[in-house]
Amino acid sequence: LSQMKVKNWPLKVGHTLTVTGFPKADAKRFIMDIDSGDDIAFHMSVWWNAVVVYNTKEGGCWREEIKHGLFPFKQNELFKFTVTLTHEEFLVILSDGSEVHFPNRLGACEYKDFSFDEGVLIRSFEIN
């Protein structure tokens, strides 16, 4: 269930999306998706049991998920991360400076729609 949707705000190759937010106290996780029509090019699910899961949903089917052990998120604490789109990947820089390289599986040069679930309060959302 989406709490916040951002439509027609293009993230193009070479651009960086910067997100700051605050996790809701009662949430088990929060999710950010970068959508491509009915597909999800980039799915980031932050679970409070200290795992972040990245995935792609294509043609209604989830692909192989990538779990990352890097976990700079803390409940009840403001976070910031960036996602830079390249032809090959989504480069994620987490708030502690660690990098996650997630493949651009759908291969598009631009994605226009974003969504966040109800587990997070977004403070700022910027593309440059």
Buried (B, 14 or more C-beta within 10 A) or exposed (E): EEBBEBEEEEBEBEBBBBBBBBBBEEBEBBBBBBBBEEBBBBBBBBBBEEBBBBBBBBEEEEBEEBEBEBBBBEEEEEBBBBBBBEEEBBBBBBBEEBEBEBBBBBEBEEBBBBBBBBBBBBEEBEBE
